[in-house]
Amino acid sequence: MPTHATLGGDGKVPLEQLPDDIGGGSQGPQGQAGPAIFLLSEAQNGEPGPPGTKGVDGATGPQGALGAAIFLAAEDGLDGEPGAPGVTGLTGATGSTGAQGALGAAIFLAAESGLDGEPGPPGARGVDGVAGASGAQGALGAAIFLAAENGVDGEWGPPGPAGVAGSAGASDLVYTAAGADTAINNTNDVTIVTRDVTSVVAGDKIIVDVWFTVLNNSTATRVCVFTVDFDALFDIEISTGALAFSATLMHPFHINAVCDIRATNLAYMVVDVQGQLAAGIASGTDTTMAATSLQGMGWGTSASNATGTTTVVLKARSANATATQTLRLHSFTIRKVHA
């Protein structure tokens, strides 16, 4: 290194000629800068002087204060090599069980259902307990009806025993006669049916309903007379037209009669007789109502006592006694009703 500096032609000492080895100690503190003095002089190249002697090493100066932090932006350096793994420390002693913490808030996690686990083996059957005594009969609970679809019909059980016969209920039917054929080729009344109705009181109504046919096979037309009566109090007779004769043609008739007992000294009667035209009809013949039906009606009153036992009678006769004339009874019923 140079030990002296030589002024250049511009009057300045080149930087590379400044001595940098003055003193052998560490760098001392920065001295205070003196005022700048610039001398303008013409440069004169002098002869270089002899080298100077080495100065005494300076003592180490005191530690300077920390300068302000300076951050230098630089590119990232290369990653260093990882250090060797540290030695595993000794296992610590087992700590004692901590106290039971307070229950935390319930947390529900929504999750999909997991797969069903395999069923475990059946448990062993427990020992049967001692049979308990029968409990007392509990109170009847409220009836509960559940609406449900009809189930499958069960099997029929065996029939139960026959119940006790109930008492006969009251009926207004007093009497019904069996069907029968009666010859009426007689000029006097022939009794077809007679029947006593008992326990008749004021307010009773005795109702008679009759169905029959007449066969006239006497070689000529005949007029018949029919009577329904009650205790022979009214004797209302209904006559037919001249009934045609035939071995197969029949003449159908229907009679309704009512005896209305108002009191022990007052009774009324109404009778209605309907029949086919006198020409007669064969079995199963179609007919026209207005053109083929004949009707006779009558009524009566009586001050006699019709209470107690009242005799009902159906009678018939012919204007001629020549055979064959037959009344064929199909239905005869008596009913008693009370107002």
C-alpha beads as a LAMMPS data file, in Angstrom:
LAMMPS data file: protein, C-alpha beads

339 atoms
338 bonds

1 atom types
1 bond types

-500.0 500.0 xlo xhi
-500.0 500.0 ylo yhi
-500.0 500.0 zlo zhi

Masses

1 110.0

Atoms # bond

1 1 1 0.000 0.000 0.000
2 1 1 1.256 3.618 -0.668
3 1 1 2.462 5.581 2.315
4 1 1 2.036 8.966 0.773
5 1 1 -0.237 10.692 -1.739
6 1 1 0.653 12.660 -4.743
7 1 1 -1.501 15.448 -5.998
8 1 1 -2.724 14.987 -9.452
9 1 1 -2.876 17.523 -12.144
10 1 1 -6.236 18.754 -10.898
11 1 1 -4.880 19.365 -7.396
12 1 1 -6.643 16.344 -5.907
13 1 1 -5.162 13.240 -4.320
14 1 1 -6.269 10.047 -6.006
15 1 1 -8.327 7.836 -3.740
16 1 1 -6.206 4.804 -4.410
17 1 1 -3.154 6.653 -2.991
18 1 1 -4.706 7.302 0.388
19 1 1 -3.081 5.197 3.112
20 1 1 -5.403 2.552 4.639
21 1 1 -3.063 0.999 7.097
22 1 1 -2.602 3.784 9.588
23 1 1 -2.747 2.165 12.985
24 1 1 -3.286 -1.521 13.589
25 1 1 -6.302 -1.314 15.968
26 1 1 -9.994 -1.517 15.283
27 1 1 -11.694 1.405 13.708
28 1 1 -12.446 4.204 16.134
29 1 1 -15.584 6.283 16.223
30 1 1 -16.435 8.578 13.362
31 1 1 -14.912 11.976 13.968
32 1 1 -16.858 15.173 13.465
33 1 1 -16.603 16.398 9.934
34 1 1 -14.695 19.639 9.581
35 1 1 -15.731 22.450 7.375
36 1 1 -15.123 21.830 3.762
37 1 1 -12.275 23.850 2.384
38 1 1 -11.635 23.809 -1.232
39 1 1 -8.292 25.235 -2.393
40 1 1 -7.923 26.057 -5.927
41 1 1 -4.429 25.694 -6.966
42 1 1 -2.653 24.631 -9.907
43 1 1 -1.455 21.204 -9.677
44 1 1 2.169 20.683 -9.528
45 1 1 3.603 17.326 -9.674
46 1 1 6.186 17.130 -6.902
47 1 1 8.693 14.427 -6.360
48 1 1 7.429 11.611 -4.274
49 1 1 8.669 11.697 -0.684
50 1 1 10.084 8.800 1.228
51 1 1 7.612 6.313 2.720
52 1 1 6.295 7.181 6.193
53 1 1 6.809 5.066 9.250
54 1 1 3.949 2.898 10.560
55 1 1 1.938 4.613 13.221
56 1 1 1.068 3.204 16.626
57 1 1 -1.980 0.973 16.655
58 1 1 -5.024 2.758 18.040
59 1 1 -7.038 1.369 20.936
60 1 1 -10.415 -0.207 20.338
61 1 1 -13.069 2.403 20.466
62 1 1 -16.290 1.976 22.510
63 1 1 -19.293 0.167 20.997
64 1 1 -21.293 2.500 18.907
65 1 1 -25.056 2.793 19.345
66 1 1 -27.253 0.483 17.269
67 1 1 -28.152 2.070 14.045
68 1 1 -31.642 2.201 12.639
69 1 1 -32.944 -1.016 11.139
70 1 1 -32.266 -1.153 7.450
71 1 1 -34.127 -3.658 5.291
72 1 1 -32.526 -4.555 2.028
73 1 1 -34.712 -6.032 -0.658
74 1 1 -33.006 -9.052 -2.062
75 1 1 -33.938 -12.102 -4.025
76 1 1 -34.733 -15.244 -2.073
77 1 1 -31.654 -17.293 -1.390
78 1 1 -31.432 -20.997 -1.860
79 1 1 -32.968 -23.199 0.853
80 1 1 -30.434 -24.479 3.276
81 1 1 -29.901 -28.182 3.939
82 1 1 -32.212 -29.578 6.756
83 1 1 -30.383 -30.071 10.024
84 1 1 -29.962 -33.438 11.700
85 1 1 -33.049 -34.644 13.736
86 1 1 -32.900 -33.693 17.389
87 1 1 -32.539 -36.252 20.144
88 1 1 -35.926 -37.544 21.516
89 1 1 -36.556 -36.199 24.993
90 1 1 -37.448 -38.374 27.982
91 1 1 -41.104 -39.358 28.483
92 1 1 -42.839 -37.141 31.018
93 1 1 -44.630 -38.560 34.099
94 1 1 -48.339 -39.504 33.703
95 1 1 -50.579 -36.733 34.987
96 1 1 -53.467 -37.393 37.418
97 1 1 -57.064 -37.542 36.110
98 1 1 -58.638 -34.136 35.998
99 1 1 -61.978 -33.294 37.671
100 1 1 -65.230 -33.972 35.728
101 1 1 -65.955 -30.973 33.594
102 1 1 -69.429 -29.422 33.356
103 1 1 -71.738 -30.857 30.677
104 1 1 -71.321 -29.009 27.429
105 1 1 -74.166 -27.845 25.221
106 1 1 -75.822 -30.580 23.174
107 1 1 -74.522 -30.659 19.643
108 1 1 -76.447 -32.547 16.978
109 1 1 -74.675 -33.410 13.789
110 1 1 -76.770 -34.230 10.769
111 1 1 -75.331 -37.293 9.112
112 1 1 -76.472 -39.914 6.709
113 1 1 -77.593 -43.201 8.177
114 1 1 -74.790 -45.687 8.420
115 1 1 -75.037 -49.242 7.286
116 1 1 -76.878 -51.640 9.593
117 1 1 -74.544 -53.620 11.780
118 1 1 -74.634 -57.372 11.957
119 1 1 -77.152 -58.676 14.563
120 1 1 -75.517 -59.863 17.747
121 1 1 -75.967 -63.392 19.055
122 1 1 -79.210 -64.033 20.990
123 1 1 -78.974 -63.470 24.711
124 1 1 -79.428 -66.266 27.193
125 1 1 -82.988 -66.815 28.458
126 1 1 -83.519 -65.386 31.902
127 1 1 -84.882 -67.384 34.792
128 1 1 -88.691 -67.321 34.980
129 1 1 -90.006 -65.100 37.732
130 1 1 -92.500 -66.174 40.344
131 1 1 -96.096 -65.942 39.060
132 1 1 -97.796 -62.850 40.447
133 1 1 -101.255 -62.824 41.943
134 1 1 -104.158 -61.667 39.729
135 1 1 -104.725 -57.942 39.956
136 1 1 -108.050 -56.360 40.824
137 1 1 -110.478 -55.556 38.007
138 1 1 -109.666 -52.084 36.718
139 1 1 -112.302 -49.480 35.979
140 1 1 -113.748 -49.533 32.477
141 1 1 -111.863 -47.135 30.234
142 1 1 -113.459 -44.762 27.775
143 1 1 -114.519 -46.381 24.528
144 1 1 -112.069 -45.695 21.701
145 1 1 -113.024 -46.402 18.132
146 1 1 -110.322 -46.624 15.508
147 1 1 -111.231 -46.216 11.848
148 1 1 -109.611 -48.993 9.892
149 1 1 -110.102 -50.893 6.733
150 1 1 -112.194 -53.998 6.896
151 1 1 -110.126 -57.015 7.763
152 1 1 -110.478 -60.450 6.286
153 1 1 -113.636 -62.206 7.416
154 1 1 -113.040 -64.740 10.128
155 1 1 -114.374 -68.281 10.156
156 1 1 -117.980 -68.789 11.221
157 1 1 -118.287 -70.003 14.775
158 1 1 -120.645 -72.825 15.729
159 1 1 -124.314 -71.819 16.065
160 1 1 -125.342 -70.685 19.510
161 1 1 -128.152 -72.307 21.463
162 1 1 -131.663 -71.397 20.472
163 1 1 -133.071 -68.514 22.464
164 1 1 -136.262 -68.655 24.430
165 1 1 -139.273 -68.103 22.225
166 1 1 -140.696 -64.624 22.663
167 1 1 -144.302 -63.959 23.353
168 1 1 -146.529 -63.637 20.326
169 1 1 -147.058 -60.026 19.313
170 1 1 -150.503 -58.594 18.871
171 1 1 -151.951 -58.958 15.357
172 1 1 -155.023 -57.484 13.762
173 1 1 -155.588 -60.689 11.761
174 1 1 -158.542 -62.533 13.278
175 1 1 -159.191 -65.275 10.765
176 1 1 -158.230 -66.649 7.336
177 1 1 -160.188 -69.412 5.556
178 1 1 -158.806 -72.263 3.457
179 1 1 -159.521 -72.380 -0.266
180 1 1 -162.559 -74.467 -1.239
181 1 1 -165.114 -75.088 -4.025
182 1 1 -168.809 -74.697 -3.113
183 1 1 -171.816 -75.428 -5.320
184 1 1 -174.126 -72.396 -5.580
185 1 1 -176.746 -73.735 -8.037
186 1 1 -179.405 -72.935 -5.426
187 1 1 -182.058 -70.226 -5.315
188 1 1 -181.563 -69.915 -1.534
189 1 1 -178.482 -68.404 0.095
190 1 1 -175.598 -70.848 0.413
191 1 1 -173.106 -70.117 3.250
192 1 1 -169.591 -70.043 1.914
193 1 1 -167.816 -68.916 5.146
194 1 1 -169.005 -68.005 8.663
195 1 1 -166.879 -66.850 11.578
196 1 1 -167.452 -65.289 15.037
197 1 1 -165.319 -62.295 16.014
198 1 1 -165.114 -61.970 19.813
199 1 1 -164.260 -59.140 22.245
200 1 1 -165.676 -56.485 19.954
201 1 1 -165.942 -53.052 21.596
202 1 1 -167.029 -49.609 20.508
203 1 1 -164.340 -48.140 18.273
204 1 1 -163.490 -51.463 16.596
205 1 1 -163.546 -51.887 12.816
206 1 1 -164.063 -55.360 11.347
207 1 1 -162.574 -55.600 7.839
208 1 1 -163.360 -58.474 5.430
209 1 1 -161.414 -59.162 2.194
210 1 1 -162.565 -61.911 -0.245
211 1 1 -161.252 -63.256 -3.605
212 1 1 -163.118 -65.935 -5.604
213 1 1 -164.157 -67.065 -9.110
214 1 1 -167.480 -68.456 -10.392
215 1 1 -167.822 -71.243 -12.963
216 1 1 -171.188 -71.367 -14.783
217 1 1 -171.468 -74.579 -16.786
218 1 1 -175.276 -74.880 -16.526
219 1 1 -176.033 -74.584 -20.274
220 1 1 -177.416 -71.018 -19.891
221 1 1 -176.461 -67.614 -18.526
222 1 1 -177.078 -67.152 -14.800
223 1 1 -177.413 -64.209 -12.406
224 1 1 -175.706 -64.648 -9.008
225 1 1 -176.240 -62.753 -5.742
226 1 1 -173.446 -62.226 -3.124
227 1 1 -173.793 -61.037 0.475
228 1 1 -171.321 -60.179 3.237
229 1 1 -173.047 -59.446 6.531
230 1 1 -172.302 -58.721 10.224
231 1 1 -174.661 -60.233 12.799
232 1 1 -177.334 -60.199 10.022
233 1 1 -177.796 -56.478 10.710
234 1 1 -177.502 -55.149 7.138
235 1 1 -178.261 -57.873 4.538
236 1 1 -176.935 -55.868 1.568
237 1 1 -177.056 -58.030 -1.587
238 1 1 -175.024 -57.360 -4.755
239 1 1 -176.294 -58.985 -7.985
240 1 1 -174.164 -59.816 -11.032
241 1 1 -175.009 -59.516 -14.688
242 1 1 -176.024 -62.632 -16.649
243 1 1 -172.893 -64.749 -16.446
244 1 1 -172.053 -66.588 -19.659
245 1 1 -171.862 -70.387 -19.479
246 1 1 -168.761 -72.367 -20.391
247 1 1 -166.849 -75.428 -19.240
248 1 1 -163.567 -73.424 -19.151
249 1 1 -164.377 -69.707 -18.815
250 1 1 -164.373 -68.238 -15.285
251 1 1 -165.787 -65.057 -13.705
252 1 1 -163.382 -63.467 -11.110
253 1 1 -164.728 -61.381 -8.158
254 1 1 -163.280 -59.303 -5.294
255 1 1 -165.301 -58.146 -2.235
256 1 1 -164.285 -55.614 0.449
257 1 1 -166.588 -54.999 3.440
258 1 1 -166.168 -52.960 6.634
259 1 1 -168.265 -52.895 9.822
260 1 1 -167.641 -49.696 11.817
261 1 1 -168.861 -50.117 15.444
262 1 1 -169.301 -46.603 16.887
263 1 1 -171.253 -47.483 20.047
264 1 1 -173.458 -50.167 21.515
265 1 1 -176.370 -48.648 19.619
266 1 1 -174.690 -47.527 16.391
267 1 1 -172.852 -49.393 13.623
268 1 1 -172.179 -48.709 9.947
269 1 1 -171.340 -51.003 7.036
270 1 1 -169.770 -50.389 3.599
271 1 1 -169.394 -53.065 0.903
272 1 1 -167.722 -53.071 -2.543
273 1 1 -167.956 -55.897 -5.138
274 1 1 -165.899 -55.899 -8.336
275 1 1 -166.142 -58.440 -11.167
276 1 1 -165.242 -59.185 -14.776
277 1 1 -167.697 -58.650 -17.647
278 1 1 -170.410 -61.302 -17.829
279 1 1 -168.754 -62.934 -20.867
280 1 1 -166.099 -64.583 -18.648
281 1 1 -162.418 -65.049 -19.453
282 1 1 -160.043 -67.918 -20.017
283 1 1 -156.982 -68.574 -17.884
284 1 1 -154.131 -66.094 -18.565
285 1 1 -156.177 -63.766 -20.785
286 1 1 -154.995 -60.144 -21.124
287 1 1 -157.705 -57.622 -20.261
288 1 1 -158.403 -53.862 -20.475
289 1 1 -159.480 -52.368 -17.155
290 1 1 -162.067 -49.747 -18.138
291 1 1 -163.789 -51.922 -20.724
292 1 1 -163.966 -55.172 -18.749
293 1 1 -164.634 -54.323 -15.093
294 1 1 -168.024 -54.192 -13.379
295 1 1 -168.619 -52.889 -9.842
296 1 1 -171.422 -52.789 -7.271
297 1 1 -171.320 -50.910 -3.934
298 1 1 -173.639 -50.526 -0.947
299 1 1 -173.769 -49.167 2.622
300 1 1 -175.952 -49.570 5.719
301 1 1 -176.565 -48.372 9.295
302 1 1 -177.924 -50.154 12.382
303 1 1 -178.939 -49.121 15.896
304 1 1 -178.415 -52.658 17.179
305 1 1 -175.568 -53.644 19.502
306 1 1 -172.676 -55.094 17.439
307 1 1 -170.239 -55.293 20.394
308 1 1 -169.287 -58.495 22.218
309 1 1 -169.373 -61.268 19.587
310 1 1 -170.067 -60.385 15.960
311 1 1 -170.718 -63.096 13.348
312 1 1 -169.296 -62.503 9.874
313 1 1 -170.801 -64.422 6.951
314 1 1 -170.305 -64.728 3.170
315 1 1 -173.290 -66.059 1.222
316 1 1 -174.077 -66.703 -2.479
317 1 1 -177.039 -67.957 -4.535
318 1 1 -178.144 -68.310 -8.177
319 1 1 -181.344 -67.340 -9.939
320 1 1 -181.493 -70.919 -11.208
321 1 1 -180.758 -74.253 -9.538
322 1 1 -179.416 -75.968 -12.652
323 1 1 -175.975 -77.506 -12.234
324 1 1 -173.106 -76.884 -12.642
325 1 1 -172.553 -73.539 -10.867
326 1 1 -169.482 -73.362 -8.535
327 1 1 -167.953 -70.666 -6.347
328 1 1 -164.181 -71.285 -5.982
329 1 1 -162.873 -69.458 -2.865
330 1 1 -159.228 -68.318 -3.072
331 1 1 -158.898 -66.002 -0.048
332 1 1 -161.072 -64.938 2.891
333 1 1 -159.589 -62.871 5.739
334 1 1 -161.025 -60.977 8.716
335 1 1 -159.110 -58.234 10.504
336 1 1 -160.062 -56.188 13.570
337 1 1 -158.526 -52.801 14.238
338 1 1 -159.310 -50.202 16.868
339 1 1 -159.427 -46.448 16.382

Bonds

1 1 1 2
2 1 2 3
3 1 3 4
4 1 4 5
5 1 5 6
6 1 6 7
7 1 7 8
8 1 8 9
9 1 9 10
10 1 10 11
11 1 11 12
12 1 12 13
13 1 13 14
14 1 14 15
15 1 15 16
16 1 16 17
17 1 17 18
18 1 18 19
19 1 19 20
20 1 20 21
21 1 21 22
22 1 22 23
23 1 23 24
24 1 24 25
25 1 25 26
26 1 26 27
27 1 27 28
28 1 28 29
29 1 29 30
30 1 30 31
31 1 31 32
32 1 32 33
33 1 33 34
34 1 34 35
35 1 35 36
36 1 36 37
37 1 37 38
38 1 38 39
39 1 39 40
40 1 40 41
41 1 41 42
42 1 42 43
43 1 43 44
44 1 44 45
45 1 45 46
46 1 46 47
47 1 47 48
48 1 48 49
49 1 49 50
50 1 50 51
51 1 51 52
52 1 52 53
53 1 53 54
54 1 54 55
55 1 55 56
56 1 56 57
57 1 57 58
58 1 58 59
59 1 59 60
60 1 60 61
61 1 61 62
62 1 62 63
63 1 63 64
64 1 64 65
65 1 65 66
66 1 66 67
67 1 67 68
68 1 68 69
69 1 69 70
70 1 70 71
71 1 71 72
72 1 72 73
73 1 73 74
74 1 74 75
75 1 75 76
76 1 76 77
77 1 77 78
78 1 78 79
79 1 79 80
80 1 80 81
81 1 81 82
82 1 82 83
83 1 83 84
84 1 84 85
85 1 85 86
86 1 86 87
87 1 87 88
88 1 88 89
89 1 89 90
90 1 90 91
91 1 91 92
92 1 92 93
93 1 93 94
94 1 94 95
95 1 95 96
96 1 96 97
97 1 97 98
98 1 98 99
99 1 99 100
100 1 100 101
101 1 101 102
102 1 102 103
103 1 103 104
104 1 104 105
105 1 105 106
106 1 106 107
107 1 107 108
108 1 108 109
109 1 109 110
110 1 110 111
111 1 111 112
112 1 112 113
113 1 113 114
114 1 114 115
115 1 115 116
116 1 116 117
117 1 117 118
118 1 118 119
119 1 119 120
120 1 120 121
121 1 121 122
122 1 122 123
123 1 123 124
124 1 124 125
125 1 125 126
126 1 126 127
127 1 127 128
128 1 128 129
129 1 129 130
130 1 130 131
131 1 131 132
132 1 132 133
133 1 133 134
134 1 134 135
135 1 135 136
136 1 136 137
137 1 137 138
138 1 138 139
139 1 139 140
140 1 140 141
141 1 141 142
142 1 142 143
143 1 143 144
144 1 144 145
145 1 145 146
146 1 146 147
147 1 147 148
148 1 148 149
149 1 149 150
150 1 150 151
151 1 151 152
152 1 152 153
153 1 153 154
154 1 154 155
155 1 155 156
156 1 156 157
157 1 157 158
158 1 158 159
159 1 159 160
160 1 160 161
161 1 161 162
162 1 162 163
163 1 163 164
164 1 164 165
165 1 165 166
166 1 166 167
167 1 167 168
168 1 168 169
169 1 169 170
170 1 170 171
171 1 171 172
172 1 172 173
173 1 173 174
174 1 174 175
175 1 175 176
176 1 176 177
177 1 177 178
178 1 178 179
179 1 179 180
180 1 180 181
181 1 181 182
182 1 182 183
183 1 183 184
184 1 184 185
185 1 185 186
186 1 186 187
187 1 187 188
188 1 188 189
189 1 189 190
190 1 190 191
191 1 191 192
192 1 192 193
193 1 193 194
194 1 194 195
195 1 195 196
196 1 196 197
197 1 197 198
198 1 198 199
199 1 199 200
200 1 200 201
201 1 201 202
202 1 202 203
203 1 203 204
204 1 204 205
205 1 205 206
206 1 206 207
207 1 207 208
208 1 208 209
209 1 209 210
210 1 210 211
211 1 211 212
212 1 212 213
213 1 213 214
214 1 214 215
215 1 215 216
216 1 216 217
217 1 217 218
218 1 218 219
219 1 219 220
220 1 220 221
221 1 221 222
222 1 222 223
223 1 223 224
224 1 224 225
225 1 225 226
226 1 226 227
227 1 227 228
228 1 228 229
229 1 229 230
230 1 230 231
231 1 231 232
232 1 232 233
233 1 233 234
234 1 234 235
235 1 235 236
236 1 236 237
237 1 237 238
238 1 238 239
239 1 239 240
240 1 240 241
241 1 241 242
242 1 242 243
243 1 243 244
244 1 244 245
245 1 245 246
246 1 246 247
247 1 247 248
248 1 248 249
249 1 249 250
250 1 250 251
251 1 251 252
252 1 252 253
253 1 253 254
254 1 254 255
255 1 255 256
256 1 256 257
257 1 257 258
258 1 258 259
259 1 259 260
260 1 260 261
261 1 261 262
262 1 262 263
263 1 263 264
264 1 264 265
265 1 265 266
266 1 266 267
267 1 267 268
268 1 268 269
269 1 269 270
270 1 270 271
271 1 271 272
272 1 272 273
273 1 273 274
274 1 274 275
275 1 275 276
276 1 276 277
277 1 277 278
278 1 278 279
279 1 279 280
280 1 280 281
281 1 281 282
282 1 282 283
283 1 283 284
284 1 284 285
285 1 285 286
286 1 286 287
287 1 287 288
288 1 288 289
289 1 289 290
290 1 290 291
291 1 291 292
292 1 292 293
293 1 293 294
294 1 294 295
295 1 295 296
296 1 296 297
297 1 297 298
298 1 298 299
299 1 299 300
300 1 300 301
301 1 301 302
302 1 302 303
303 1 303 304
304 1 304 305
305 1 305 306
306 1 306 307
307 1 307 308
308 1 308 309
309 1 309 310
310 1 310 311
311 1 311 312
312 1 312 313
313 1 313 314
314 1 314 315
315 1 315 316
316 1 316 317
317 1 317 318
318 1 318 319
319 1 319 320
320 1 320 321
321 1 321 322
322 1 322 323
323 1 323 324
324 1 324 325
325 1 325 326
326 1 326 327
327 1 327 328
328 1 328 329
329 1 329 330
330 1 330 331
331 1 331 332
332 1 332 333
333 1 333 334
334 1 334 335
335 1 335 336
336 1 336 337
337 1 337 338
338 1 338 339
